[in-house]
């Protein structure tokens, strides 16, 4: 298993976003009515802070691989 993937913030953000959805599937009501809005706002903040980053072109992707 590639342990480098476990260090990515995007992975952990998606895992934590999935947990309430999984609990709701089992009948545990933990989600507020505006869950989608809260999630979008939180992910927007992460993007603005530069924590979640998606390279725009191949050169950026190669540069990102070189930094790891």
Gaussian input, Z-matrix of N, CA and C with variables (Angstrom, degrees):
# hf/3-21g

backbone

0 1
 N
 C     1     B1
 C     2     B2     1     A1
 N     3     B3     2     A2     1     D1
 C     4     B4     3     A3     2     D2
 C     5     B5     4     A4     3     D3
 N     6     B6     5     A5     4     D4
 C     7     B7     6     A6     5     D5
 C     8     B8     7     A7     6     D6
 N     9     B9     8     A8     7     D7
 C    10    B10     9     A9     8     D8
 C    11    B11    10    A10     9     D9
 N    12    B12    11    A11    10    D10
 C    13    B13    12    A12    11    D11
 C    14    B14    13    A13    12    D12
 N    15    B15    14    A14    13    D13
 C    16    B16    15    A15    14    D14
 C    17    B17    16    A16    15    D15
 N    18    B18    17    A17    16    D16
 C    19    B19    18    A18    17    D17
 C    20    B20    19    A19    18    D18
 N    21    B21    20    A20    19    D19
 C    22    B22    21    A21    20    D20
 C    23    B23    22    A22    21    D21
 N    24    B24    23    A23    22    D22
 C    25    B25    24    A24    23    D23
 C    26    B26    25    A25    24    D24
 N    27    B27    26    A26    25    D25
 C    28    B28    27    A27    26    D26
 C    29    B29    28    A28    27    D27
 N    30    B30    29    A29    28    D28
 C    31    B31    30    A30    29    D29
 C    32    B32    31    A31    30    D30
 N    33    B33    32    A32    31    D31
 C    34    B34    33    A33    32    D32
 C    35    B35    34    A34    33    D33
 N    36    B36    35    A35    34    D34
 C    37    B37    36    A36    35    D35
 C    38    B38    37    A37    36    D36
 N    39    B39    38    A38    37    D37
 C    40    B40    39    A39    38    D38
 C    41    B41    40    A40    39    D39
 N    42    B42    41    A41    40    D40
 C    43    B43    42    A42    41    D41
 C    44    B44    43    A43    42    D42
 N    45    B45    44    A44    43    D43
 C    46    B46    45    A45    44    D44
 C    47    B47    46    A46    45    D45
 N    48    B48    47    A47    46    D46
 C    49    B49    48    A48    47    D47
 C    50    B50    49    A49    48    D48
 N    51    B51    50    A50    49    D49
 C    52    B52    51    A51    50    D50
 C    53    B53    52    A52    51    D51
 N    54    B54    53    A53    52    D52
 C    55    B55    54    A54    53    D53
 C    56    B56    55    A55    54    D54
 N    57    B57    56    A56    55    D55
 C    58    B58    57    A57    56    D56
 C    59    B59    58    A58    57    D57
 N    60    B60    59    A59    58    D58
 C    61    B61    60    A60    59    D59
 C    62    B62    61    A61    60    D60
 N    63    B63    62    A62    61    D61
 C    64    B64    63    A63    62    D62
 C    65    B65    64    A64    63    D63
 N    66    B66    65    A65    64    D64
 C    67    B67    66    A66    65    D65
 C    68    B68    67    A67    66    D66
 N    69    B69    68    A68    67    D67
 C    70    B70    69    A69    68    D68
 C    71    B71    70    A70    69    D69
 N    72    B72    71    A71    70    D70
 C    73    B73    72    A72    71    D71
 C    74    B74    73    A73    72    D72
 N    75    B75    74    A74    73    D73
 C    76    B76    75    A75    74    D74
 C    77    B77    76    A76    75    D75
 N    78    B78    77    A77    76    D76
 C    79    B79    78    A78    77    D77
 C    80    B80    79    A79    78    D78
 N    81    B81    80    A80    79    D79
 C    82    B82    81    A81    80    D80
 C    83    B83    82    A82    81    D81
 N    84    B84    83    A83    82    D82
 C    85    B85    84    A84    83    D83
 C    86    B86    85    A85    84    D84
 N    87    B87    86    A86    85    D85
 C    88    B88    87    A87    86    D86
 C    89    B89    88    A88    87    D87
 N    90    B90    89    A89    88    D88
 C    91    B91    90    A90    89    D89
 C    92    B92    91    A91    90    D90
 N    93    B93    92    A92    91    D91
 C    94    B94    93    A93    92    D92
 C    95    B95    94    A94    93    D93
 N    96    B96    95    A95    94    D94
 C    97    B97    96    A96    95    D95
 C    98    B98    97    A97    96    D96
 N    99    B99    98    A98    97    D97
 C   100   B100    99    A99    98    D98
 C   101   B101   100   A100    99    D99
 N   102   B102   101   A101   100   D100
 C   103   B103   102   A102   101   D101
 C   104   B104   103   A103   102   D102
 N   105   B105   104   A104   103   D103
 C   106   B106   105   A105   104   D104
 C   107   B107   106   A106   105   D105
 N   108   B108   107   A107   106   D106
 C   109   B109   108   A108   107   D107
 C   110   B110   109   A109   108   D108
 N   111   B111   110   A110   109   D109
 C   112   B112   111   A111   110   D110
 C   113   B113   112   A112   111   D111
 N   114   B114   113   A113   112   D112
 C   115   B115   114   A114   113   D113
 C   116   B116   115   A115   114   D114
 N   117   B117   116   A116   115   D115
 C   118   B118   117   A117   116   D116
 C   119   B119   118   A118   117   D117
 N   120   B120   119   A119   118   D118
 C   121   B121   120   A120   119   D119
 C   122   B122   121   A121   120   D120
 N   123   B123   122   A122   121   D121
 C   124   B124   123   A123   122   D122
 C   125   B125   124   A124   123   D123
 N   126   B126   125   A125   124   D124
 C   127   B127   126   A126   125   D125
 C   128   B128   127   A127   126   D126
 N   129   B129   128   A128   127   D127
 C   130   B130   129   A129   128   D128
 C   131   B131   130   A130   129   D129
 N   132   B132   131   A131   130   D130
 C   133   B133   132   A132   131   D131
 C   134   B134   133   A133   132   D132
 N   135   B135   134   A134   133   D133
 C   136   B136   135   A135   134   D134
 C   137   B137   136   A136   135   D135
 N   138   B138   137   A137   136   D136
 C   139   B139   138   A138   137   D137
 C   140   B140   139   A139   138   D138
 N   141   B141   140   A140   139   D139
 C   142   B142   141   A141   140   D140
 C   143   B143   142   A142   141   D141
 N   144   B144   143   A143   142   D142
 C   145   B145   144   A144   143   D143
 C   146   B146   145   A145   144   D144
 N   147   B147   146   A146   145   D145
 C   148   B148   147   A147   146   D146
 C   149   B149   148   A148   147   D147
 N   150   B150   149   A149   148   D148
 C   151   B151   150   A150   149   D149
 C   152   B152   151   A151   150   D150
 N   153   B153   152   A152   151   D151
 C   154   B154   153   A153   152   D152
 C   155   B155   154   A154   153   D153
 N   156   B156   155   A155   154   D154
 C   157   B157   156   A156   155   D155
 C   158   B158   157   A157   156   D156
 N   159   B159   158   A158   157   D157
 C   160   B160   159   A159   158   D158
 C   161   B161   160   A160   159   D159
 N   162   B162   161   A161   160   D160
 C   163   B163   162   A162   161   D161
 C   164   B164   163   A163   162   D162
 N   165   B165   164   A164   163   D163
 C   166   B166   165   A165   164   D164
 C   167   B167   166   A166   165   D165
 N   168   B168   167   A167   166   D166
 C   169   B169   168   A168   167   D167
 C   170   B170   169   A169   168   D168
 N   171   B171   170   A170   169   D169
 C   172   B172   171   A171   170   D170
 C   173   B173   172   A172   171   D171
 N   174   B174   173   A173   172   D172
 C   175   B175   174   A174   173   D173
 C   176   B176   175   A175   174   D174
 N   177   B177   176   A176   175   D175
 C   178   B178   177   A177   176   D176
 C   179   B179   178   A178   177   D177
 N   180   B180   179   A179   178   D178
 C   181   B181   180   A180   179   D179
 C   182   B182   181   A181   180   D180
 N   183   B183   182   A182   181   D181
 C   184   B184   183   A183   182   D182
 C   185   B185   184   A184   183   D183
 N   186   B186   185   A185   184   D184
 C   187   B187   186   A186   185   D185
 C   188   B188   187   A187   186   D186
 N   189   B189   188   A188   187   D187
 C   190   B190   189   A189   188   D188
 C   191   B191   190   A190   189   D189
 N   192   B192   191   A191   190   D190
 C   193   B193   192   A192   191   D191
 C   194   B194   193   A193   192   D192
 N   195   B195   194   A194   193   D193
 C   196   B196   195   A195   194   D194
 C   197   B197   196   A196   195   D195
 N   198   B198   197   A197   196   D196
 C   199   B199   198   A198   197   D197
 C   200   B200   199   A199   198   D198
 N   201   B201   200   A200   199   D199
 C   202   B202   201   A201   200   D200
 C   203   B203   202   A202   201   D201

   B1=1.4532
   B2=1.5207
   B3=1.3078
   B4=1.4504
   B5=1.5296
   B6=1.3267
   B7=1.4601
   B8=1.5175
   B9=1.3237
   B10=1.4611
   B11=1.5295
   B12=1.3168
   B13=1.4641
   B14=1.5272
   B15=1.3286
   B16=1.4579
   B17=1.5225
   B18=1.3136
   B19=1.4631
   B20=1.5223
   B21=1.3155
   B22=1.4586
   B23=1.5267
   B24=1.3325
   B25=1.4585
   B26=1.5240
   B27=1.3118
   B28=1.4666
   B29=1.5263
   B30=1.3191
   B31=1.4640
   B32=1.5194
   B33=1.3216
   B34=1.4575
   B35=1.5210
   B36=1.3131
   B37=1.4664
   B38=1.5237
   B39=1.3219
   B40=1.4656
   B41=1.5263
   B42=1.3210
   B43=1.4694
   B44=1.5251
   B45=1.3435
   B46=1.4650
   B47=1.5245
   B48=1.3145
   B49=1.4615
   B50=1.5273
   B51=1.3253
   B52=1.4636
   B53=1.5305
   B54=1.3123
   B55=1.4707
   B56=1.5349
   B57=1.3374
   B58=1.4758
   B59=1.5246
   B60=1.3204
   B61=1.4655
   B62=1.5213
   B63=1.3125
   B64=1.4629
   B65=1.5274
   B66=1.3294
   B67=1.4612
   B68=1.5261
   B69=1.3157
   B70=1.4586
   B71=1.5279
   B72=1.3142
   B73=1.4639
   B74=1.5255
   B75=1.3375
   B76=1.4627
   B77=1.5272
   B78=1.3279
   B79=1.4529
   B80=1.5082
   B81=1.3082
   B82=1.4586
   B83=1.5270
   B84=1.3246
   B85=1.4647
   B86=1.5274
   B87=1.3150
   B88=1.4656
   B89=1.5256
   B90=1.3192
   B91=1.4603
   B92=1.5259
   B93=1.3290
   B94=1.4683
   B95=1.5275
   B96=1.3029
   B97=1.4654
   B98=1.5242
   B99=1.3131
   B100=1.4642
   B101=1.5339
   B102=1.3116
   B103=1.4693
   B104=1.5253
   B105=1.3249
   B106=1.4688
   B107=1.5238
   B108=1.3248
   B109=1.4609
   B110=1.5231
   B111=1.3183
   B112=1.4655
   B113=1.5225
   B114=1.3284
   B115=1.4611
   B116=1.5212
   B117=1.3253
   B118=1.4663
   B119=1.5234
   B120=1.3187
   B121=1.4643
   B122=1.5261
   B123=1.3266
   B124=1.4644
   B125=1.5242
   B126=1.3240
   B127=1.4644
   B128=1.5230
   B129=1.3163
   B130=1.4598
   B131=1.5186
   B132=1.3261
   B133=1.4699
   B134=1.5202
   B135=1.3324
   B136=1.4654
   B137=1.5213
   B138=1.3210
   B139=1.4688
   B140=1.5236
   B141=1.3189
   B142=1.4626
   B143=1.5232
   B144=1.3189
   B145=1.4631
   B146=1.5258
   B147=1.3186
   B148=1.4600
   B149=1.5096
   B150=1.3142
   B151=1.4629
   B152=1.5190
   B153=1.3262
   B154=1.4616
   B155=1.5171
   B156=1.3103
   B157=1.4584
   B158=1.5097
   B159=1.3162
   B160=1.4565
   B161=1.5222
   B162=1.3177
   B163=1.4664
   B164=1.5283
   B165=1.3228
   B166=1.4602
   B167=1.5183
   B168=1.3308
   B169=1.4607
   B170=1.5254
   B171=1.3083
   B172=1.4653
   B173=1.5265
   B174=1.3307
   B175=1.4626
   B176=1.5268
   B177=1.3326
   B178=1.4558
   B179=1.5243
   B180=1.3382
   B181=1.4621
   B182=1.5241
   B183=1.3167
   B184=1.4646
   B185=1.5251
   B186=1.3284
   B187=1.4578
   B188=1.5234
   B189=1.3439
   B190=1.4532
   B191=1.5261
   B192=1.3305
   B193=1.4630
   B194=1.5176
   B195=1.3086
   B196=1.4580
   B197=1.5124
   B198=1.3339
   B199=1.4545
   B200=1.5117
   B201=1.3157
   B202=1.4675
   B203=1.4591
   A1=109.14
   A2=115.95
   A3=121.30
   A4=109.29
   A5=116.85
   A6=121.27
   A7=112.67
   A8=117.59
   A9=120.96
   A10=110.74
   A11=117.02
   A12=120.23
   A13=110.99
   A14=117.66
   A15=120.79
   A16=112.34
   A17=117.58
   A18=121.86
   A19=112.67
   A20=118.14
   A21=121.25
   A22=110.81
   A23=114.91
   A24=120.31
   A25=111.70
   A26=117.04
   A27=120.34
   A28=110.66
   A29=117.05
   A30=120.73
   A31=110.32
   A32=117.02
   A33=120.79
   A34=112.03
   A35=117.96
   A36=120.47
   A37=110.14
   A38=116.99
   A39=119.91
   A40=111.43
   A41=118.20
   A42=121.14
   A43=109.89
   A44=116.83
   A45=119.75
   A46=112.01
   A47=118.15
   A48=120.92
   A49=110.66
   A50=116.78
   A51=121.20
   A52=112.31
   A53=118.22
   A54=121.92
   A55=112.44
   A56=119.82
   A57=117.96
   A58=113.11
   A59=117.13
   A60=119.55
   A61=110.91
   A62=116.90
   A63=121.38
   A64=110.59
   A65=116.86
   A66=120.25
   A67=111.23
   A68=116.56
   A69=119.86
   A70=111.29
   A71=117.27
   A72=120.98
   A73=111.25
   A74=116.74
   A75=121.08
   A76=112.40
   A77=116.62
   A78=120.14
   A79=115.37
   A80=119.08
   A81=122.06
   A82=107.31
   A83=116.48
   A84=120.66
   A85=109.53
   A86=116.33
   A87=121.14
   A88=112.32
   A89=116.98
   A90=120.22
   A91=111.50
   A92=116.60
   A93=118.32
   A94=109.50
   A95=116.54
   A96=120.79
   A97=111.99
   A98=117.15
   A99=120.93
   A100=111.71
   A101=117.18
   A102=122.01
   A103=112.06
   A104=117.45
   A105=120.83
   A106=110.64
   A107=117.27
   A108=120.78
   A109=111.25
   A110=116.85
   A111=121.00
   A112=110.19
   A113=117.25
   A114=121.49
   A115=111.21
   A116=117.19
   A117=120.39
   A118=111.24
   A119=117.12
   A120=120.43
   A121=110.65
   A122=117.15
   A123=121.42
   A124=111.01
   A125=116.87
   A126=120.00
   A127=111.29
   A128=117.21
   A129=120.59
   A130=111.84
   A131=116.18
   A132=120.54
   A133=110.17
   A134=117.61
   A135=120.47
   A136=111.41
   A137=116.98
   A138=120.62
   A139=109.90
   A140=116.94
   A141=120.42
   A142=111.85
   A143=116.83
   A144=120.62
   A145=111.72
   A146=116.62
   A147=120.13
   A148=113.56
   A149=117.48
   A150=120.58
   A151=110.06
   A152=116.60
   A153=120.78
   A154=106.85
   A155=116.21
   A156=122.08
   A157=108.97
   A158=116.70
   A159=120.80
   A160=107.86
   A161=117.46
   A162=120.29
   A163=111.05
   A164=115.80
   A165=120.22
   A166=113.18
   A167=117.95
   A168=119.40
   A169=110.04
   A170=116.51
   A171=121.91
   A172=112.15
   A173=117.23
   A174=120.23
   A175=110.66
   A176=116.64
   A177=120.39
   A178=111.11
   A179=116.68
   A180=120.36
   A181=110.83
   A182=116.50
   A183=120.57
   A184=110.53
   A185=116.36
   A186=120.53
   A187=110.51
   A188=116.43
   A189=120.96
   A190=110.81
   A191=117.38
   A192=120.94
   A193=110.81
   A194=117.29
   A195=121.47
   A196=112.79
   A197=117.75
   A198=121.53
   A199=111.84
   A200=118.36
   A201=121.85
   A202=110.48
   D1=137.65
   D2=-179.64
   D3=-82.02
   D4=106.61
   D5=-176.70
   D6=-71.93
   D7=-16.38
   D8=177.94
   D9=-64.26
   D10=-32.70
   D11=179.96
   D12=-66.57
   D13=-27.35
   D14=179.56
   D15=-72.23
   D16=-13.00
   D17=-179.46
   D18=-91.33
   D19=-1.63
   D20=-176.61
   D21=-83.15
   D22=130.77
   D23=-179.67
   D24=-64.88
   D25=-34.48
   D26=-178.88
   D27=-62.11
   D28=-38.08
   D29=178.10
   D30=-61.40
   D31=-49.00
   D32=-176.83
   D33=-69.43
   D34=-33.97
   D35=175.93
   D36=-63.19
   D37=-41.60
   D38=179.87
   D39=-71.48
   D40=-35.33
   D41=177.33
   D42=-63.85
   D43=-46.76
   D44=-179.57
   D45=-67.86
   D46=-28.69
   D47=175.95
   D48=-73.61
   D49=-27.36
   D50=-178.28
   D51=-78.35
   D52=-30.15
   D53=-174.86
   D54=-56.44
   D55=-50.84
   D56=178.71
   D57=-62.27
   D58=-34.01
   D59=178.02
   D60=-66.29
   D61=-38.68
   D62=177.61
   D63=-65.54
   D64=-43.45
   D65=178.60
   D66=-62.48
   D67=-39.54
   D68=178.89
   D69=-65.17
   D70=-33.43
   D71=178.13
   D72=-63.77
   D73=-28.26
   D74=178.72
   D75=-94.32
   D76=10.31
   D77=174.39
   D78=91.92
   D79=4.50
   D80=177.94
   D81=-90.11
   D82=116.18
   D83=-176.05
   D84=-89.35
   D85=95.90
   D86=-178.94
   D87=-117.34
   D88=-7.03
   D89=-175.40
   D90=-90.45
   D91=133.92
   D92=172.38
   D93=-73.02
   D94=167.96
   D95=-178.90
   D96=-63.93
   D97=-29.89
   D98=-177.01
   D99=-103.29
   D100=38.78
   D101=-177.47
   D102=-59.07
   D103=-42.97
   D104=-178.44
   D105=-62.78
   D106=-40.81
   D107=179.52
   D108=-66.44
   D109=-41.61
   D110=179.08
   D111=-64.10
   D112=-43.77
   D113=-179.99
   D114=-63.15
   D115=-44.85
   D116=178.70
   D117=-62.03
   D118=-40.79
   D119=179.49
   D120=-65.48
   D121=-43.66
   D122=-179.87
   D123=-63.22
   D124=-46.51
   D125=179.13
   D126=-66.64
   D127=-34.06
   D128=175.64
   D129=-62.59
   D130=-40.29
   D131=177.15
   D132=-64.28
   D133=-42.37
   D134=178.56
   D135=-62.41
   D136=-39.28
   D137=178.67
   D138=-66.18
   D139=-45.88
   D140=179.88
   D141=-63.09
   D142=-34.35
   D143=179.42
   D144=-76.73
   D145=-8.30
   D146=178.96
   D147=83.38
   D148=12.08
   D149=-179.38
   D150=-77.11
   D151=-41.84
   D152=175.60
   D153=-99.98
   D154=123.15
   D155=-174.24
   D156=-137.19
   D157=128.96
   D158=175.57
   D159=-118.80
   D160=116.87
   D161=179.93
   D162=-58.80
   D163=141.16
   D164=-176.88
   D165=-86.08
   D166=-27.77
   D167=-177.38
   D168=-143.27
   D169=176.13
   D170=-176.29
   D171=-62.11
   D172=-36.38
   D173=-179.53
   D174=-63.03
   D175=-42.43
   D176=177.79
   D177=-65.60
   D178=-37.93
   D179=179.34
   D180=-64.18
   D181=-42.40
   D182=179.25
   D183=-66.00
   D184=-39.00
   D185=179.11
   D186=-64.42
   D187=-40.44
   D188=178.92
   D189=-64.68
   D190=-40.76
   D191=178.45
   D192=-63.53
   D193=-36.17
   D194=-179.88
   D195=-69.20
   D196=-25.49
   D197=-179.52
   D198=-79.13
   D199=-23.84
   D200=-178.25
   D201=-74.18

